[in-house]
Amino acid sequence: MSELQAYIKRRKANDPEFAEGFEEGYEAFKIGVLLKQEREAAGLTQEEVARRLGTKKSAISRIENHAEDIKLSTLEKFAGAIGKNLVIEIR
């Protein structure tokens, strides 16, 4: 178990409020990280994606750093702007 995983486990055990919101927050964080990784893999800057979407660089930054309430339609547009398709699975 990594130090980070050990810290999260201890924090969840000692802080019910942290534990309650952790998974949801972590999922949103992973979405933002995935979007950023895919944009970078496509060789695009935030400014280039913003231009393709007709928005500002700050909006792309917000999407990548605060994806907790992102709409599916926004995800689809973002994916299209970086030359990808959005695929959703239910497991």
N, CA, C and O atoms as a CHARMM CRD file, in Angstrom:
* protein
*
  364
    1    1 MET  N      0.85700  -1.17600   0.00000 PROA 1      0.00000
    2    1 MET  CA     0.00000   0.00000   0.00000 PROA 1      0.00000
    3    1 MET  C      0.90100   1.23600   0.00000 PROA 1      0.00000
    4    1 MET  O      1.83400   1.33100   0.79800 PROA 1      0.00000
    5    2 SER  N      0.61700   2.18000  -0.89700 PROA 2      0.00000
    6    2 SER  CA     1.42500   3.39700  -0.97400 PROA 2      0.00000
    7    2 SER  C      1.13600   4.30400   0.21500 PROA 2      0.00000
    8    2 SER  O      0.15700   4.11800   0.93700 PROA 2      0.00000
    9    3 GLU  N      2.00100   5.27900   0.40000 PROA 3      0.00000
   10    3 GLU  CA     1.79400   6.25400   1.48400 PROA 3      0.00000
   11    3 GLU  C      0.47900   6.99800   1.29300 PROA 3      0.00000
   12    3 GLU  O     -0.24300   7.25800   2.25500 PROA 3      0.00000
   13    4 LEU  N      0.17400   7.33800   0.04900 PROA 4      0.00000
   14    4 LEU  CA    -1.07500   8.04600  -0.22900 PROA 4      0.00000
   15    4 LEU  C     -2.27300   7.17700   0.11900 PROA 4      0.00000
   16    4 LEU  O     -3.21400   7.65000   0.75700 PROA 4      0.00000
   17    5 GLN  N     -2.25100   5.93000  -0.28500 PROA 5      0.00000
   18    5 GLN  CA    -3.36200   5.03100   0.02600 PROA 5      0.00000
   19    5 GLN  C     -3.51700   4.84300   1.52900 PROA 5      0.00000
   20    5 GLN  O     -4.63800   4.78800   2.03400 PROA 5      0.00000
   21    6 ALA  N     -2.41000   4.74500   2.24000 PROA 6      0.00000
   22    6 ALA  CA    -2.45300   4.59700   3.69500 PROA 6      0.00000
   23    6 ALA  C     -3.04700   5.85100   4.33800 PROA 6      0.00000
   24    6 ALA  O     -3.84800   5.76400   5.26900 PROA 6      0.00000
   25    7 TYR  N     -2.64500   7.01500   3.83000 PROA 7      0.00000
   26    7 TYR  CA    -3.18400   8.27400   4.35300 PROA 7      0.00000
   27    7 TYR  C     -4.69700   8.34000   4.13100 PROA 7      0.00000
   28    7 TYR  O     -5.44600   8.69900   5.03900 PROA 7      0.00000
   29    8 ILE  N     -5.13900   7.99500   2.92800 PROA 8      0.00000
   30    8 ILE  CA    -6.57400   8.04000   2.61100 PROA 8      0.00000
   31    8 ILE  C     -7.34500   7.08500   3.51500 PROA 8      0.00000
   32    8 ILE  O     -8.41500   7.43000   4.01800 PROA 8      0.00000
   33    9 LYS  N     -6.81400   5.90600   3.71800 PROA 9      0.00000
   34    9 LYS  CA    -7.46800   4.92800   4.58300 PROA 9      0.00000
   35    9 LYS  C     -7.59900   5.44600   6.00500 PROA 9      0.00000
   36    9 LYS  O     -8.66400   5.32700   6.61100 PROA 9      0.00000
   37   10 ARG  N     -6.52300   6.02400   6.54800 PROA 10     0.00000
   38   10 ARG  CA    -6.56800   6.59300   7.90700 PROA 10     0.00000
   39   10 ARG  C     -7.54700   7.75700   7.98000 PROA 10     0.00000
   40   10 ARG  O     -8.33100   7.86800   8.92300 PROA 10     0.00000
   41   11 ARG  N     -7.49100   8.61300   6.98300 PROA 11     0.00000
   42   11 ARG  CA    -8.36300   9.80100   6.97800 PROA 11     0.00000
   43   11 ARG  C     -9.83100   9.40200   6.90700 PROA 11     0.00000
   44   11 ARG  O    -10.66300   9.99000   7.59800 PROA 11     0.00000
   45   12 LYS  N    -10.16200   8.40900   6.08200 PROA 12     0.00000
   46   12 LYS  CA   -11.53700   7.91700   5.99400 PROA 12     0.00000
   47   12 LYS  C    -12.00200   7.35600   7.33200 PROA 12     0.00000
   48   12 LYS  O    -13.14500   7.56500   7.73800 PROA 12     0.00000
   49   13 ALA  N    -11.11500   6.64500   8.01000 PROA 13     0.00000
   50   13 ALA  CA   -11.46300   6.04000   9.30000 PROA 13     0.00000
   51   13 ALA  C    -11.70000   7.08800  10.37500 PROA 13     0.00000
   52   13 ALA  O    -12.52900   6.88900  11.26200 PROA 13     0.00000
   53   14 ASN  N    -10.98500   8.19100  10.30500 PROA 14     0.00000
   54   14 ASN  CA   -11.05200   9.22200  11.35700 PROA 14     0.00000
   55   14 ASN  C    -11.93900  10.41200  11.03000 PROA 14     0.00000
   56   14 ASN  O    -12.23400  11.22400  11.90700 PROA 14     0.00000
   57   15 ASP  N    -12.36600  10.52400   9.78300 PROA 15     0.00000
   58   15 ASP  CA   -13.11800  11.70800   9.36100 PROA 15     0.00000
   59   15 ASP  C    -14.31700  11.28100   8.51400 PROA 15     0.00000
   60   15 ASP  O    -14.19000  11.15100   7.29600 PROA 15     0.00000
   61   16 PRO  N    -15.48800  11.05900   9.14000 PROA 16     0.00000
   62   16 PRO  CA   -16.66600  10.58900   8.39700 PROA 16     0.00000
   63   16 PRO  C    -17.06800  11.51100   7.24600 PROA 16     0.00000
   64   16 PRO  O    -17.52200  11.03200   6.20600 PROA 16     0.00000
   65   17 GLU  N    -16.91100  12.81000   7.41400 PROA 17     0.00000
   66   17 GLU  CA   -17.27700  13.75400   6.35300 PROA 17     0.00000
   67   17 GLU  C    -16.35900  13.56600   5.13700 PROA 17     0.00000
   68   17 GLU  O    -16.82100  13.57600   3.99600 PROA 17     0.00000
   69   18 PHE  N    -15.08200  13.39900   5.38900 PROA 18     0.00000
   70   18 PHE  CA   -14.12100  13.13000   4.31700 PROA 18     0.00000
   71   18 PHE  C    -14.47600  11.82300   3.60900 PROA 18     0.00000
   72   18 PHE  O    -14.50500  11.76000   2.38000 PROA 18     0.00000
   73   19 ALA  N    -14.73900  10.79800   4.38500 PROA 19     0.00000
   74   19 ALA  CA   -15.05400   9.48000   3.83300 PROA 19     0.00000
   75   19 ALA  C    -16.30300   9.53000   2.97200 PROA 19     0.00000
   76   19 ALA  O    -16.36300   8.90000   1.91600 PROA 19     0.00000
   77   20 GLU  N    -17.29800  10.27900   3.42300 PROA 20     0.00000
   78   20 GLU  CA   -18.57900  10.35300   2.71000 PROA 20     0.00000
   79   20 GLU  C    -18.42400  10.93100   1.31300 PROA 20     0.00000
   80   20 GLU  O    -19.03300  10.42700   0.36900 PROA 20     0.00000
   81   21 GLY  N    -17.62200  11.97800   1.15900 PROA 21     0.00000
   82   21 GLY  CA   -17.50200  12.63100  -0.14100 PROA 21     0.00000
   83   21 GLY  C    -16.29500  12.21100  -0.95000 PROA 21     0.00000
   84   21 GLY  O    -16.11000  12.68200  -2.07300 PROA 21     0.00000
   85   22 PHE  N    -15.47100  11.33700  -0.40300 PROA 22     0.00000
   86   22 PHE  CA   -14.21000  11.00400  -1.07200 PROA 22     0.00000
   87   22 PHE  C    -14.40600  10.37400  -2.44000 PROA 22     0.00000
   88   22 PHE  O    -13.83600  10.85000  -3.42200 PROA 22     0.00000
   89   23 GLU  N    -15.18700   9.32900  -2.52500 PROA 23     0.00000
   90   23 GLU  CA   -15.31600   8.59300  -3.78800 PROA 23     0.00000
   91   23 GLU  C    -15.85400   9.47500  -4.91000 PROA 23     0.00000
   92   23 GLU  O    -15.34500   9.44300  -6.03000 PROA 23     0.00000
   93   24 GLU  N    -16.87100  10.25200  -4.60800 PROA 24     0.00000
   94   24 GLU  CA   -17.44200  11.14100  -5.62900 PROA 24     0.00000
   95   24 GLU  C    -16.41000  12.16200  -6.09500 PROA 24     0.00000
   96   24 GLU  O    -16.25900  12.40300  -7.29300 PROA 24     0.00000
   97   25 GLY  N    -15.70900  12.75400  -5.14900 PROA 25     0.00000
   98   25 GLY  CA   -14.68000  13.73500  -5.49800 PROA 25     0.00000
   99   25 GLY  C    -13.54100  13.10500  -6.27200 PROA 25     0.00000
  100   25 GLY  O    -13.00600  13.70900  -7.20100 PROA 25     0.00000
  101   26 TYR  N    -13.17200  11.91000  -5.89900 PROA 26     0.00000
  102   26 TYR  CA   -12.08500  11.21300  -6.57500 PROA 26     0.00000
  103   26 TYR  C    -12.46400  10.88300  -8.01200 PROA 26     0.00000
  104   26 TYR  O    -11.63200  11.00100  -8.91200 PROA 26     0.00000
  105   27 GLU  N    -13.70300  10.47300  -8.24000 PROA 27     0.00000
  106   27 GLU  CA   -14.15900  10.17300  -9.59900 PROA 27     0.00000
  107   27 GLU  C    -14.10800  11.42300 -10.47500 PROA 27     0.00000
  108   27 GLU  O    -13.67300  11.35200 -11.62500 PROA 27     0.00000
  109   28 ALA  N    -14.54700  12.56300  -9.94800 PROA 28     0.00000
  110   28 ALA  CA   -14.50100  13.81400 -10.71000 PROA 28     0.00000
  111   28 ALA  C    -13.05800  14.18100 -11.02300 PROA 28     0.00000
  112   28 ALA  O    -12.75300  14.63100 -12.12700 PROA 28     0.00000
  113   29 PHE  N    -12.16900  13.99000 -10.04800 PROA 29     0.00000
  114   29 PHE  CA   -10.75200  14.28000 -10.24200 PROA 29     0.00000
  115   29 PHE  C    -10.19300  13.41800 -11.37700 PROA 29     0.00000
  116   29 PHE  O     -9.45600  13.91600 -12.22800 PROA 29     0.00000
  117   30 LYS  N    -10.53800  12.13200 -11.39200 PROA 30     0.00000
  118   30 LYS  CA   -10.03800  11.23200 -12.42800 PROA 30     0.00000
  119   30 LYS  C    -10.52600  11.64900 -13.81100 PROA 30     0.00000
  120   30 LYS  O     -9.78300  11.53200 -14.78600 PROA 30     0.00000
  121   31 ILE  N    -11.75500  12.13100 -13.91000 PROA 31     0.00000
  122   31 ILE  CA   -12.27900  12.58200 -15.20200 PROA 31     0.00000
  123   31 ILE  C    -11.44300  13.75300 -15.72100 PROA 31     0.00000
  124   31 ILE  O    -11.04500  13.77300 -16.88600 PROA 31     0.00000
  125   32 GLY  N    -11.18400  14.71100 -14.86000 PROA 32     0.00000
  126   32 GLY  CA   -10.37300  15.86500 -15.26000 PROA 32     0.00000
  127   32 GLY  C     -8.98000  15.46600 -15.69000 PROA 32     0.00000
  128   32 GLY  O     -8.46500  15.97200 -16.68700 PROA 32     0.00000
  129   33 VAL  N     -8.36400  14.56400 -14.94700 PROA 33     0.00000
  130   33 VAL  CA    -7.02300  14.08400 -15.29100 PROA 33     0.00000
  131   33 VAL  C     -7.04600  13.37100 -16.63500 PROA 33     0.00000
  132   33 VAL  O     -6.16000  13.58000 -17.46400 PROA 33     0.00000
  133   34 LEU  N     -8.04900  12.53400 -16.85800 PROA 34     0.00000
  134   34 LEU  CA    -8.17500  11.81600 -18.12800 PROA 34     0.00000
  135   34 LEU  C     -8.31900  12.79800 -19.29200 PROA 34     0.00000
  136   34 LEU  O     -7.67600  12.62600 -20.32800 PROA 34     0.00000
  137   35 LEU  N     -9.15000  13.81700 -19.13100 PROA 35     0.00000
  138   35 LEU  CA    -9.33400  14.80900 -20.19300 PROA 35     0.00000
  139   35 LEU  C     -8.02200  15.51000 -20.51400 PROA 35     0.00000
  140   35 LEU  O     -7.67900  15.70100 -21.68100 PROA 35     0.00000
  141   36 LYS  N     -7.29700  15.89000 -19.47900 PROA 36     0.00000
  142   36 LYS  CA    -6.01300  16.57200 -19.68500 PROA 36     0.00000
  143   36 LYS  C     -5.01900  15.64600 -20.38000 PROA 36     0.00000
  144   36 LYS  O     -4.33600  16.06400 -21.31500 PROA 36     0.00000
  145   37 GLN  N     -4.93300  14.39900 -19.93600 PROA 37     0.00000
  146   37 GLN  CA    -4.00400  13.44200 -20.54800 PROA 37     0.00000
  147   37 GLN  C     -4.33100  13.22900 -22.02000 PROA 37     0.00000
  148   37 GLN  O     -3.43000  13.18200 -22.85800 PROA 37     0.00000
  149   38 GLU  N     -5.59500  13.10100 -22.33000 PROA 38     0.00000
  150   38 GLU  CA    -5.99600  12.87000 -23.72400 PROA 38     0.00000
  151   38 GLU  C     -5.73400  14.10000 -24.58500 PROA 38     0.00000
  152   38 GLU  O     -5.33500  13.97400 -25.74200 PROA 38     0.00000
  153   39 ARG  N     -5.95500  15.28500 -24.02600 PROA 39     0.00000
  154   39 ARG  CA    -5.66100  16.52200 -24.77200 PROA 39     0.00000
  155   39 ARG  C     -4.17100  16.59700 -25.07700 PROA 39     0.00000
  156   39 ARG  O     -3.77000  16.89200 -26.20300 PROA 39     0.00000
  157   40 GLU  N     -3.35500  16.32500 -24.05900 PROA 40     0.00000
  158   40 GLU  CA    -1.90400  16.37800 -24.24400 PROA 40     0.00000
  159   40 GLU  C     -1.43300  15.30300 -25.22700 PROA 40     0.00000
  160   40 GLU  O     -0.54500  15.55300 -26.04200 PROA 40     0.00000
  161   41 ALA  N     -2.03100  14.10500 -25.14900 PROA 41     0.00000
  162   41 ALA  CA    -1.67500  13.02500 -26.07800 PROA 41     0.00000
  163   41 ALA  C     -2.00600  13.40800 -27.51700 PROA 41     0.00000
  164   41 ALA  O     -1.33500  12.97400 -28.45300 PROA 41     0.00000
  165   42 ALA  N     -3.04100  14.22100 -27.68500 PROA 42     0.00000
  166   42 ALA  CA    -3.42700  14.70000 -29.01700 PROA 42     0.00000
  167   42 ALA  C     -2.52300  15.83700 -29.48100 PROA 42     0.00000
  168   42 ALA  O     -2.63600  16.30200 -30.61500 PROA 42     0.00000
  169   43 GLY  N     -1.61600  16.28700 -28.59300 PROA 43     0.00000
  170   43 GLY  CA    -0.68700  17.35200 -28.94900 PROA 43     0.00000
  171   43 GLY  C     -1.31800  18.72800 -28.98800 PROA 43     0.00000
  172   43 GLY  O     -0.85800  19.60700 -29.71600 PROA 43     0.00000
  173   44 LEU  N     -2.38200  18.91900 -28.19900 PROA 44     0.00000
  174   44 LEU  CA    -3.10900  20.18500 -28.21100 PROA 44     0.00000
  175   44 LEU  C     -2.92400  20.93500 -26.89800 PROA 44     0.00000
  176   44 LEU  O     -2.79300  20.33300 -25.83200 PROA 44     0.00000
  177   45 THR  N     -2.91700  22.25200 -26.99700 PROA 45     0.00000
  178   45 THR  CA    -2.89800  23.09700 -25.80700 PROA 45     0.00000
  179   45 THR  C     -4.33300  23.40300 -25.39500 PROA 45     0.00000
  180   45 THR  O     -5.27300  23.17000 -26.15500 PROA 45     0.00000
  181   46 GLN  N     -4.48800  23.92100 -24.19800 PROA 46     0.00000
  182   46 GLN  CA    -5.81700  24.35000 -23.76000 PROA 46     0.00000
  183   46 GLN  C     -6.35600  25.43400 -24.68700 PROA 46     0.00000
  184   46 GLN  O     -7.55100  25.46000 -24.98100 PROA 46     0.00000
  185   47 GLU  N     -5.49100  26.32200 -25.14700 PROA 47     0.00000
  186   47 GLU  CA    -5.92100  27.39400 -26.04400 PROA 47     0.00000
  187   47 GLU  C     -6.45100  26.83800 -27.36200 PROA 47     0.00000
  188   47 GLU  O     -7.44700  27.33100 -27.89100 PROA 47     0.00000
  189   48 GLU  N     -5.78100  25.80700 -27.89200 PROA 48     0.00000
  190   48 GLU  CA    -6.23200  25.21500 -29.15300 PROA 48     0.00000
  191   48 GLU  C     -7.58800  24.53700 -28.99600 PROA 48     0.00000
  192   48 GLU  O     -8.44900  24.66100 -29.86800 PROA 48     0.00000
  193   49 VAL  N     -7.78300  23.82400 -27.89400 PROA 49     0.00000
  194   49 VAL  CA    -9.07200  23.18300 -27.64400 PROA 49     0.00000
  195   49 VAL  C    -10.15200  24.25000 -27.45800 PROA 49     0.00000
  196   49 VAL  O    -11.26100  24.11200 -27.97500 PROA 49     0.00000
  197   50 ALA  N     -9.82900  25.30200 -26.72800 PROA 50     0.00000
  198   50 ALA  CA   -10.78500  26.39000 -26.51500 PROA 50     0.00000
  199   50 ALA  C    -11.21000  27.00300 -27.84900 PROA 50     0.00000
  200   50 ALA  O    -12.39200  27.26300 -28.07200 PROA 50     0.00000
  201   51 ARG  N    -10.25100  27.22800 -28.72100 PROA 51     0.00000
  202   51 ARG  CA   -10.56100  27.80700 -30.02900 PROA 51     0.00000
  203   51 ARG  C    -11.49700  26.87700 -30.80900 PROA 51     0.00000
  204   51 ARG  O    -12.44300  27.34300 -31.44400 PROA 51     0.00000
  205   52 ARG  N    -11.24200  25.58100 -30.76500 PROA 52     0.00000
  206   52 ARG  CA   -12.08500  24.61200 -31.47400 PROA 52     0.00000
  207   52 ARG  C    -13.50000  24.56300 -30.91000 PROA 52     0.00000
  208   52 ARG  O    -14.45800  24.28200 -31.63000 PROA 52     0.00000
  209   53 LEU  N    -13.62000  24.84100 -29.60400 PROA 53     0.00000
  210   53 LEU  CA   -14.93600  24.79800 -28.96500 PROA 53     0.00000
  211   53 LEU  C    -15.61000  26.16900 -28.92100 PROA 53     0.00000
  212   53 LEU  O    -16.75000  26.28500 -28.47200 PROA 53     0.00000
  213   54 GLY  N    -14.92100  27.19300 -29.38000 PROA 54     0.00000
  214   54 GLY  CA   -15.48900  28.53200 -29.35900 PROA 54     0.00000
  215   54 GLY  C    -15.62500  29.07900 -27.95500 PROA 54     0.00000
  216   54 GLY  O    -16.60500  29.75000 -27.63300 PROA 54     0.00000
  217   55 THR  N    -14.63200  28.79100 -27.11200 PROA 55     0.00000
  218   55 THR  CA   -14.66200  29.25900 -25.72900 PROA 55     0.00000
  219   55 THR  C    -13.28700  29.79600 -25.35600 PROA 55     0.00000
  220   55 THR  O    -12.44300  30.00200 -26.22800 PROA 55     0.00000
  221   56 LYS  N    -13.05900  30.02100 -24.07600 PROA 56     0.00000
  222   56 LYS  CA   -11.79200  30.57400 -23.60300 PROA 56     0.00000
  223   56 LYS  C    -10.94400  29.49100 -22.94700 PROA 56     0.00000
  224   56 LYS  O    -11.45700  28.46800 -22.49400 PROA 56     0.00000
  225   57 LYS  N     -9.64700  29.73700 -22.90500 PROA 57     0.00000
  226   57 LYS  CA    -8.70600  28.82200 -22.26400 PROA 57     0.00000
  227   57 LYS  C     -9.09500  28.55600 -20.81800 PROA 57     0.00000
  228   57 LYS  O     -8.94000  27.43600 -20.33100 PROA 57     0.00000
  229   58 SER  N     -9.60100  29.57600 -20.12500 PROA 58     0.00000
  230   58 SER  CA    -9.99000  29.41200 -18.71600 PROA 58     0.00000
  231   58 SER  C    -11.11900  28.38900 -18.57100 PROA 58     0.00000
  232   58 SER  O    -11.19300  27.69300 -17.55900 PROA 58     0.00000
  233   59 ALA  N    -11.98900  28.29500 -19.56200 PROA 59     0.00000
  234   59 ALA  CA   -13.08000  27.30600 -19.51500 PROA 59     0.00000
  235   59 ALA  C    -12.51300  25.89300 -19.63100 PROA 59     0.00000
  236   59 ALA  O    -12.99600  24.97600 -18.96700 PROA 59     0.00000
  237   60 ILE  N    -11.50000  25.71100 -20.46300 PROA 60     0.00000
  238   60 ILE  CA   -10.87400  24.39100 -20.61700 PROA 60     0.00000
  239   60 ILE  C    -10.13600  24.01900 -19.33500 PROA 60     0.00000
  240   60 ILE  O    -10.19200  22.87200 -18.89000 PROA 60     0.00000
  241   61 SER  N     -9.45700  24.97500 -18.75300 PROA 61     0.00000
  242   61 SER  CA    -8.77700  24.74100 -17.47700 PROA 61     0.00000
  243   61 SER  C     -9.77200  24.32500 -16.40500 PROA 61     0.00000
  244   61 SER  O     -9.51400  23.39900 -15.63500 PROA 61     0.00000
  245   62 ARG  N    -10.90000  25.00500 -16.35700 PROA 62     0.00000
  246   62 ARG  CA   -11.94000  24.68400 -15.37600 PROA 62     0.00000
  247   62 ARG  C    -12.47400  23.26900 -15.59300 PROA 62     0.00000
  248   62 ARG  O    -12.70500  22.53800 -14.62900 PROA 62     0.00000
  249   63 ILE  N    -12.66800  22.88400 -16.84700 PROA 63     0.00000
  250   63 ILE  CA   -13.13600  21.53200 -17.15900 PROA 63     0.00000
  251   63 ILE  C    -12.12700  20.49900 -16.66100 PROA 63     0.00000
  252   63 ILE  O    -12.50300  19.50300 -16.04300 PROA 63     0.00000
  253   64 GLU  N    -10.85200  20.74100 -16.93300 PROA 64     0.00000
  254   64 GLU  CA    -9.81800  19.77300 -16.56100 PROA 64     0.00000
  255   64 GLU  C     -9.56900  19.72300 -15.06000 PROA 64     0.00000
  256   64 GLU  O     -9.17200  18.68300 -14.53400 PROA 64     0.00000
  257   65 ASN  N     -9.79500  20.82300 -14.37000 PROA 65     0.00000
  258   65 ASN  CA    -9.47900  20.88000 -12.93600 PROA 65     0.00000
  259   65 ASN  C    -10.67600  20.75300 -12.01700 PROA 65     0.00000
  260   65 ASN  O    -10.51200  20.52000 -10.81900 PROA 65     0.00000
  261   66 HSD  N    -11.88200  20.90300 -12.55700 PROA 66     0.00000
  262   66 HSD  CA   -13.09700  20.84800 -11.73200 PROA 66     0.00000
  263   66 HSD  C    -14.20500  20.15500 -12.51200 PROA 66     0.00000
  264   66 HSD  O    -15.22200  20.77000 -12.83000 PROA 66     0.00000
  265   67 ALA  N    -14.01200  18.89100 -12.81600 PROA 67     0.00000
  266   67 ALA  CA   -14.94000  18.16200 -13.68200 PROA 67     0.00000
  267   67 ALA  C    -16.10800  17.53900 -12.92600 PROA 67     0.00000
  268   67 ALA  O    -16.80500  16.68300 -13.47100 PROA 67     0.00000
  269   68 GLU  N    -16.33400  17.95100 -11.67800 PROA 68     0.00000
  270   68 GLU  CA   -17.34200  17.27300 -10.86900 PROA 68     0.00000
  271   68 GLU  C    -18.76900  17.40700 -11.40300 PROA 68     0.00000
  272   68 GLU  O    -19.57700  16.50200 -11.19200 PROA 68     0.00000
  273   69 ASP  N    -19.10200  18.48300 -12.07600 PROA 69     0.00000
  274   69 ASP  CA   -20.46500  18.67200 -12.57200 PROA 69     0.00000
  275   69 ASP  C    -20.51800  18.79200 -14.09800 PROA 69     0.00000
  276   69 ASP  O    -21.40200  19.45800 -14.63700 PROA 69     0.00000
  277   70 ILE  N    -19.60100  18.16800 -14.77300 PROA 70     0.00000
  278   70 ILE  CA   -19.52800  18.31300 -16.22200 PROA 70     0.00000
  279   70 ILE  C    -20.69400  17.58500 -16.89100 PROA 70     0.00000
  280   70 ILE  O    -21.04800  16.47500 -16.49400 PROA 70     0.00000
  281   71 LYS  N    -21.27600  18.20300 -17.88900 PROA 71     0.00000
  282   71 LYS  CA   -22.38900  17.60900 -18.62900 PROA 71     0.00000
  283   71 LYS  C    -21.85200  16.62600 -19.66700 PROA 71     0.00000
  284   71 LYS  O    -20.73700  16.77500 -20.16600 PROA 71     0.00000
  285   72 LEU  N    -22.66000  15.63000 -19.97900 PROA 72     0.00000
  286   72 LEU  CA   -22.27700  14.68300 -21.02300 PROA 72     0.00000
  287   72 LEU  C    -22.05900  15.38400 -22.35200 PROA 72     0.00000
  288   72 LEU  O    -21.14700  15.03500 -23.10200 PROA 72     0.00000
  289   73 SER  N    -22.89100  16.36700 -22.64400 PROA 73     0.00000
  290   73 SER  CA   -22.73900  17.08900 -23.90600 PROA 73     0.00000
  291   73 SER  C    -21.40300  17.81900 -23.96400 PROA 73     0.00000
  292   73 SER  O    -20.79900  17.92200 -25.03100 PROA 73     0.00000
  293   74 THR  N    -20.94200  18.32200 -22.83300 PROA 74     0.00000
  294   74 THR  CA   -19.63800  18.99400 -22.78600 PROA 74     0.00000
  295   74 THR  C    -18.51800  17.97900 -22.98700 PROA 74     0.00000
  296   74 THR  O    -17.55200  18.24700 -23.70000 PROA 74     0.00000
  297   75 LEU  N    -18.65100  16.81200 -22.35600 PROA 75     0.00000
  298   75 LEU  CA   -17.65700  15.75500 -22.55300 PROA 75     0.00000
  299   75 LEU  C    -17.57600  15.34900 -24.02400 PROA 75     0.00000
  300   75 LEU  O    -16.48500  15.15700 -24.56200 PROA 75     0.00000
  301   76 GLU  N    -18.73500  15.21900 -24.66900 PROA 76     0.00000
  302   76 GLU  CA   -18.76900  14.85000 -26.08700 PROA 76     0.00000
  303   76 GLU  C    -18.08100  15.90300 -26.94800 PROA 76     0.00000
  304   76 GLU  O    -17.31000  15.57100 -27.84900 PROA 76     0.00000
  305   77 LYS  N    -18.36100  17.16900 -26.66800 PROA 77     0.00000
  306   77 LYS  CA   -17.74000  18.25900 -27.44000 PROA 77     0.00000
  307   77 LYS  C    -16.23200  18.28300 -27.21900 PROA 77     0.00000
  308   77 LYS  O    -15.46300  18.44100 -28.16700 PROA 77     0.00000
  309   78 PHE  N    -15.81100  18.12500 -25.96000 PROA 78     0.00000
  310   78 PHE  CA   -14.38600  18.11600 -25.63500 PROA 78     0.00000
  311   78 PHE  C    -13.70100  16.97200 -26.37900 PROA 78     0.00000
  312   78 PHE  O    -12.65800  17.16800 -27.00100 PROA 78     0.00000
  313   79 ALA  N    -14.28600  15.78300 -26.31300 PROA 79     0.00000
  314   79 ALA  CA   -13.71600  14.62200 -27.00200 PROA 79     0.00000
  315   79 ALA  C    -13.59300  14.88700 -28.49600 PROA 79     0.00000
  316   79 ALA  O    -12.56000  14.59400 -29.09800 PROA 79     0.00000
  317   80 GLY  N    -14.63100  15.43500 -29.08900 PROA 80     0.00000
  318   80 GLY  CA   -14.58800  15.74800 -30.51400 PROA 80     0.00000
  319   80 GLY  C    -13.51400  16.75800 -30.85300 PROA 80     0.00000
  320   80 GLY  O    -12.86700  16.65800 -31.89600 PROA 80     0.00000
  321   81 ALA  N    -13.32200  17.73100 -29.97900 PROA 81     0.00000
  322   81 ALA  CA   -12.32900  18.77400 -30.21600 PROA 81     0.00000
  323   81 ALA  C    -10.90500  18.23400 -30.19400 PROA 81     0.00000
  324   81 ALA  O    -10.01000  18.81400 -30.80800 PROA 81     0.00000
  325   82 ILE  N    -10.69500  17.12900 -29.49000 PROA 82     0.00000
  326   82 ILE  CA    -9.35000  16.53700 -29.45400 PROA 82     0.00000
  327   82 ILE  C     -9.25200  15.31500 -30.37300 PROA 82     0.00000
  328   82 ILE  O     -8.28100  14.56000 -30.32200 PROA 82     0.00000
  329   83 GLY  N    -10.27200  15.13700 -31.21000 PROA 83     0.00000
  330   83 GLY  CA   -10.23900  14.06400 -32.19300 PROA 83     0.00000
  331   83 GLY  C    -10.57700  12.68900 -31.64700 PROA 83     0.00000
  332   83 GLY  O    -10.15400  11.67300 -32.19900 PROA 83     0.00000
  333   84 LYS  N    -11.33700  12.65700 -30.56900 PROA 84     0.00000
  334   84 LYS  CA   -11.70500  11.38800 -29.93200 PROA 84     0.00000
  335   84 LYS  C    -13.21800  11.24300 -29.91700 PROA 84     0.00000
  336   84 LYS  O    -13.94800  12.18800 -30.21800 PROA 84     0.00000
  337   85 ASN  N    -13.68100  10.04600 -29.56300 PROA 85     0.00000
  338   85 ASN  CA   -15.09800   9.77200 -29.35600 PROA 85     0.00000
  339   85 ASN  C    -15.31700   9.46600 -27.88900 PROA 85     0.00000
  340   85 ASN  O    -14.45900   8.85600 -27.25000 PROA 85     0.00000
  341   86 LEU  N    -16.43700   9.87300 -27.35300 PROA 86     0.00000
  342   86 LEU  CA   -16.79600   9.56800 -25.98000 PROA 86     0.00000
  343   86 LEU  C    -17.50000   8.22200 -25.95300 PROA 86     0.00000
  344   86 LEU  O    -18.45400   8.00200 -26.70000 PROA 86     0.00000
  345   87 VAL  N    -17.03500   7.32100 -25.09500 PROA 87     0.00000
  346   87 VAL  CA   -17.65500   6.01000 -24.91500 PROA 87     0.00000
  347   87 VAL  C    -17.98700   5.87000 -23.43400 PROA 87     0.00000
  348   87 VAL  O    -17.13200   6.08800 -22.57500 PROA 87     0.00000
  349   88 ILE  N    -19.23500   5.50500 -23.14000 PROA 88     0.00000
  350   88 ILE  CA   -19.67400   5.35300 -21.75400 PROA 88     0.00000
  351   88 ILE  C    -20.04700   3.89400 -21.53600 PROA 88     0.00000
  352   88 ILE  O    -20.73000   3.28300 -22.35800 PROA 88     0.00000
  353   89 GLU  N    -19.59200   3.35200 -20.42300 PROA 89     0.00000
  354   89 GLU  CA   -19.90100   1.95800 -20.07600 PROA 89     0.00000
  355   89 GLU  C    -20.58600   1.91600 -18.72500 PROA 89     0.00000
  356   89 GLU  O    -20.31000   2.72400 -17.83800 PROA 89     0.00000
  357   90 ILE  N    -21.48100   0.96000 -18.58900 PROA 90     0.00000
  358   90 ILE  CA   -22.06800   0.67200 -17.27900 PROA 90     0.00000
  359   90 ILE  C    -21.59100  -0.72300 -16.90700 PROA 90     0.00000
  360   90 ILE  O    -21.80300  -1.68300 -17.64800 PROA 90     0.00000
  361   91 ARG  N    -20.95300  -0.82100 -15.76600 PROA 91     0.00000
  362   91 ARG  CA   -20.40200  -2.11500 -15.35100 PROA 91     0.00000
  363   91 ARG  C    -21.06600  -2.60100 -14.10400 PROA 91     0.00000
  364   91 ARG  O    -20.73200  -3.67500 -13.60400 PROA 91     0.00000
